[in-house]
Amino acid sequence: MVSKGLKKKILEELEKAGSILSACSKFGVHRSTYYRMKERDEEFRKNAEEAEELGRENKVDMGEYRLLQNVNAGNQRAIEYLLGHNSERYRNMRQEDIQKIVESTIEKSKEQYYNSGYIDAFKEFGEALRNDTLVKTESDKKEIILDQSVPDNGTPSNENIPHLS
């Protein structure tokens, strides 16, 4: 059985914390006990519902405060969020931004596909060099250095291009 004093402390913490788990944990009361108290005690249920609502409002206020701190600090994502959720003008732009992102992603995919083929061509060239299909003499073969490593990003670099030493 939970005392009236402990119930009151839980409700006060719930108003501040906005979390049933947090409020109950602070006083060593299991959440299931909290829900049983709400179910069995009409007065507690009424007070608990009010405390839960106040707690949520407090968390929203805190979130808005932190968002505005980030906006004031020049945080681009916070600015975009604020504008996108509070201004019809910017809300409409979001669809355009999504379209730009999709187009950019498609373009990057095309570039990666192209670059992948480019690297494969150099690998084939290197293989041909090693198999003597392009090399006329043994001394030519020794002078050719080929770095077969391919970067994870799939972008060719000078390291991937065969060159003479």
Secondary structure, DSSP 4 states (H G I P E B T S, - for coil): ---HHHHHHHHHHHHHH--HHHHHHHTT--HHHHHHHHHH-HHHHHHHHHHHHHHHHHHHHHHHHHHHHHHHTT-HHHHHHHHHHH-HHHHHHHHHHHHHHHHHHHHHHHHHHHHHHHHHHHHHHHHHHHTTSS--SHHHHHHEE------TT----GGGS-EE-
